[in-house]
Amino acid sequence: MDTRISTPAAGRPPAAPAVPLYPLSLRVNGQEHQLHVEAWVSLLDLLRDRLALTGTKKGCDQGQCGACTVLVDGKRVNSCLTLALMQEGRSITTVEGLADGNALHPLQQAFVRHDAFQCGYCTPGQLCSGVGLMNEGQAQDRAQVRELMSGNVCRCGAYPQIVAAMAEVMQLPDETNDHHRDDGAGARVGTVPA
């Protein structure tokens, strides 16, 4: 029996233990993927770094800005806050998957018409969140759209245009007779005399 202790070659540190990889099957933008990932990989990092879907943006990486919003089985999810392995067997839609071939999604078209973006960094998350909001069917007016989209930050302040684009696609009534004014950030404040 050999009782010698094995030591690394002179000048070389010992090899780190192998990092375990776990199998992951999911559908992204209609395409099936079979992957092996580390336990700590977020859905955001998987999409951007392993699948080269860079439309989904890394903003705060803490779930506060909404730039990383994607759809998981049609529902809005902050991809920076969920582990990739938690999405086993699910269907993920990123901004790249919203268009139907060469035709933009109706919400994308409305964003263009209403100039609902400026720098564009938040736009992919805004679009995915907007489509998810429409899927949920909870917003019945513009105030509810503003409230339910409040998890998506636009540092350029394009909120009124985003709400207008959403309202157009959702066919929500116009607020011109609502006797409220907008504070420029999409929030209703005060009342205007009739």
Buried (B, 14 or more C-beta within 10 A) or exposed (E): EEEEEEEEEEEEEEEEEEEEEEEBEBBBBEEEBEBEBBEEBBBBBBBBEBBEBBBBBBBEBEBEBBBBBBBBEEEBBBBBBBBBBEBEEBBBBBBBBBEEEEEBBBBBBBBEEBEBBBEEBBBBBBBBBBBBBBEEEEBEBBBBBBBBBEBBBBEBEBBBBBBBBBBBBBEBEEBEEBEBEBEEEBBBEEEEEE
